[in-house]
Amino acid sequence: MRGRATIHRDFVISQIDDRLYSAFIEHMGRAIYTGIYEPGHPTANQYGFRGDVLELVRALKIPAIRYPGGNFVSAYKWEDGIGPKENRPVRLDLAWRSKETNQVGINEFAQWAKDAGIEMMLAVNLGTRSIEEARNFVEYCNFPSGTYWSDLRRNHGVEKPYGVNMWCLGNEMDGPWQIGHKEAKEYGRLADETSKAVKAFGRDIETIVCGSSNDKMPTYPDWERQVLEECYENVDYISLHNYYGNSRHNSLNFFAKVEETGRYIQSVAGTIDYVKAKKRAKNDVHICFDEWNVWYHNREQDSRNWSEWDWPEAPALLEEDYNLEDALFIGCLLNEFIRRSDRVRIACIAQLVNIIAPIRAEKGGKAWATTIYYPYQFASLYGRGTAMNVSVDCPRYDEEVAQDVPYLDIAAVLAKDGKSLTVFAVNRNPDEAMEIDIALNGFEGARLIDHQVLGGNAAEARIANTSREPGRIAPQAGSRLGVSDGALTGELPAFSYNMVRLALD
């Protein structure tokens, strides 16, 4: 099988927003407690945060993280998580049927984010609460001093404001499962007024309004239209969510769901453009794809457990054992975000630790990288700069969810300094290697400096990393590519993810 492609230095898509490689973490299961926070752990620092997890997080170079939810936020009182820990109430979390001890709140999480080198993106409760609680939360976080909430923060030991500039206006408000679920126009009005109140605290503040929870919702895409017609001029982003599964164990159909995602983004982008034109608005609204990941391995069992258990603290929930197939899918999805970076400015992998996550951590034990950690890490490290328009000619296939799907999934990014070009390529074919010839027009003097391969054998599709064998699926140096006569040529193994870096003169 052969694939040809062309990358021309003058043909670009967009400047990529670094926040395309952001993350999400929620007060759910073991994401916070025994995930990032475990005071008794051998690696815990003075604040109780696990050092082994922090090390894995730092290596991802995550630009921003969405917190504290998620469904959790729609019944959350942020005031429960401030002040002396011994005085904080234990609450029942209705979203995940568990107890919340509130031992980690905004100030603890801000310390963790600082230690991890990550900017915070905070969500406000618009399910059970109102504009008043949202504006108080922003004042507590962002105002220097001299007011009730800012001085209360200072009394809690935090003199300088956090300066949080990204604020999510609720979570999945289109979903009937959401506590405080609202109709589109009702939510749009509330979001509009909340956004105006939040933005009163600074010109740099950006707000994210809730879009559809997935593209199968019965209200999609009219939800986006109705919401934006109420708040378009006063918000900056509309969120999209989607989770992906392969319960039929059909790899090619699974990979084709990336094409569905492209249509999802394109449809919402068209709705944004329609509302902008209808309202004669001058501002632009972009897409924040702030929940995405593979989620299906344990979903049925988790649903049974969740409906039966009696309000435990930090229960094991949604702890997916990701395999090689999942890693290749994540690589393809990240490529799609790069290709759509003119409309998708922020995206958050959901979630970061233990809960459908690239990082797993045993209580009192080890932390390790799951298979999906690696394509996410490569994209975050080398996918910042200019998204290039890649013309591809290769064999294609048809599946249930999409037709005319290319076996070669590819994206390319020119570094900000112009000194390197990174190609992210997935050979989706489970059986055949692919001979490639990628013309590098305008990139004279390109030379190969790194080729990392993940996978290469469909027989290993179901293999996952574990605490006992954390390196079963990990990148290996490739040896089948080279640059000659202005082209990147060679072979991509079957069923493989490839990160290829080229130095440029």
C-alpha positions, -999 to +999 in steps of 0.1 A: +000+000+000+013+034-010+004+069+002+015+103-012+012+137+004+023+173-001+032+199+025+038+233+011+053+260+033+028+287+020-003+266+025-013+269+061-045+264+081-040+285+112-018+295+141-025+268+168-036+281+202-013+263+227-045+255+247-055+229+221-036+205+243-053+213+276-068+188+301-097+184+325-100+170+360-131+166+381-141+158+417-151+123+406-139+089+416-102+088+423-092+117+400-085+141+430-083+119+461-056+092+457-051+106+422-033+139+424-038+143+462-028+116+487-011+131+518+001+097+531+017+086+499+055+081+499+060+107+472+036+133+486+049+168+490+042+193+518+007+200+504-003+164+501+001+161+463+017+130+448+051+137+434+051+107+411+019+119+395+032+155+393+063+142+374+041+125+348+019+156+345+048+180+341+062+159+313+030+166+293+035+204+293-002+210+297-011+246+290-045+248+309-068+226+330-105+227+334-118+223+370-137+213+392-162+197+368-179+183+349-213+170+362-199+176+397-200+214+393-237+216+388-245+210+425-211+223+439-207+250+465-172+263+460-173+280+494-173+245+510-137+241+498-121+271+514-110+280+549-096+256+576-099+220+564-112+208+598-142+231+593-151+220+558-184+201+554-187+166+539-213+167+512-232+142+491-222+145+455-254+139+436-236+136+402-215+106+410-233+092+441-204+096+465-192+117+494-171+148+489-149+157+518-138+191+504-103+186+515-092+199+481-108+232+471-098+261+449-068+271+470-053+236+472-060+230+435-044+264+426-013+253+444-012+220+425-017+238+392+011+261+400+034+232+409+024+215+376+030+247+356-006+247+343-031+277+340-065+272+355-098+272+336-125+273+362-162+263+359-191+279+378-222+262+389-252+273+368-272+242+377-283+248+413-268+283+417-269+317+401-250+348+389-244+359+425-224+328+435-205+330+402-195+366+406-184+359+442-162+330+430-145+353+405-140+380+431-125+355+455-101+343+428-092+375+409-097+407+430-066+420+448-080+432+481-103+455+499-136+436+494-153+408+514-144+379+491-109+391+482-100+398+518-114+364+528-090+348+503-061+367+519-072+355+553-070+320+539-033+326+532-034+336+495-024+373+492-021+376+455-051+369+432-050+340+408-059+360+378-080+333+362-090+344+327-110+313+315-144+307+330-168+279+319-205+289+323-218+256+337-215+221+323-236+201+298-267+221+305-284+205+275-283+171+292-314+158+311-290+140+334-275+173+345-286+187+379-303+219+371-308+210+334-322+239+314-339+245+280-317+262+254-332+298+256-334+296+293-297+287+296-287+311+269-302+340+289-286+329+321-252+324+304-254+359+288-260+377+321-234+355+340-208+362+313-214+400+316-210+398+354-178+376+351-163+399+325-167+429+347-136+417+365-112+423+337-108+428+299-087+396+296-114+373+309-129+348+284-161+328+289-171+294+275-208+287+270-222+252+270-227+236+236-240+201+229-229+172+252-224+151+220-235+151+184-262+124+191-282+147+214-318+152+201-314+190+205-281+191+185-274+214+166-304+236+173-292+239+209-261+259+197-283+282+176-307+290+204-280+295+230-258+317+208-288+338+197-291+348+234-255+354+243-233+356+212-219+391+217-209+384+253-191+350+251-158+339+235-162+301+231-189+274+228-180+240+242-183+206+226-181+172+243-177+137+229-166+103+240-158+074+218-161+036+220-154+004+201-176-022+218-178-041+185-140-044+183-139-031+147-108-010+145-115+006+111-150+017+121-136+030+154-109+051+136-136+064+112-153+081+141-127+108+137-144+118+104-176+121+124-159+145+147-148+166+118-184+169+107-194+178+143-169+206+144-178+218+109-216+219+118-211+238+149-187+262+131-215+268+106-240+275+133-216+300+148-213+317+115-250+318+110-257+334+143-229+359+138-244+369+104-280+370+118-270+393+147-246+414+125-220+408+153-184+419+150-169+395+175-158+359+168-169+329+188-146+299+187-149+262+197-137+248+230-138+210+228-134+207+265-142+171+270-130+143+247-116+108+251-122+071+246-147+057+271-163+023+268-142-005+283-158-004+318-188+018+311-215-008+317-200-022+348-194+013+362-230+022+356-241-008+377-217+000+405-226+036+406-263+028+408-258+003+436-231+017+460-239+035+492-222+069+489-185+060+492-155+084+493-134+084+462-146+052+447-129+035+417-149+047+387-142+050+350-107+036+354-102+026+318-073+003+308-064+019+275-048-003+248-028+002+217-059+007+195-071+035+218-037+052+215-039+052+177-074+066+179-063+094+202-035+102+177-060+105+149-083+127+170-055+150+179-046+153+142-082+163+136-080+190+162-048+203+145-065+202+111-095+222+126-074+246+147-088+276+128-121+269+147-111+248+177-089+269+198-091+250+231-095+213+237-093+194+270-086+156+273-110+142+298-097+134+323-061+136+335-056+111+363-074+077+369-107+087+354-105+078+317-070+092+318-036+092+303-022+087+339-031+060+363-022+059+400-027+031+426-037+042+461-005+041+481+013+026+451+027+033+417+018+058+390+022+050+353+015+063+318-013+046+299-010+040+261-029+073+253-003+093+272+022+091+244+003+106+214-010+133+237+025+141+249+039+143+214+012+166+202+016+188+232+054+190+229+057+193+191+022+204+179+026+241+187+030+266+159+014+267+125-010+240+113+000+231+077-025+221+050-015+186+040-028+172+007-031+134+009-036+107-018-038+072-004-061+041-004-094+046+014-121+025+030-158+026+038-174+018+072-207+023+090-199+057+105-181+072+076-172+065+040-141+073+019-119+072+050-081+075+042-059+048+057-033+075+062-043+100+089-018+129+089-012+164+103+018+186+102+029+215+124+056+241+116+073+252+149+069+287+161+105+295+155+103+280+120+133+257+127+114+224+127+085+206+111+067+178+129+045+152+110+020+132+130+010+101+109-012+071+117-014+041+094-049+029+102-045-003+082-043-032+106-026-056+081-003-036+057+026-013+060+024+019+040+051+032+017+050+070+019+063+098-002+056+132+014+068+162-008+083+190+014+078+220-008+095+251+005+114+232+032+148+231+016+175+214+037+150+194+058+167+165+077+152+138+099+161+143+136+135+120+153+111+093+144+090+077+172+067+047+165+039+035+187+025+001+178+031-016+145+013-048+151-025-052+151-022-084+170-013-062+200-043-040+196-058-050+230-026-048+250-026-022+278+000-008+302-004-018+339+013-010+372+033-042+369+041-037+332+040+000+326+060-001+294+042-028+275+031-002+249+056+027+246+073+046+217+102+031+200+127+047+177+118+042+140+143+033+113+123+032+081+121+068+071+145+093+056+146+126+036+159+127+001+152+149-030+129+172-010+106+144+003+101+123+034+100+087+022+100+053+036+075+030+054+050+034+082+043+000+099+008-013+099-014-002+127+010+024+140+012+060+153+043+079+141+058+112+153+084+125+128+105+156+134+124+174+107+150+201+113+148+230+088+176+252+076 
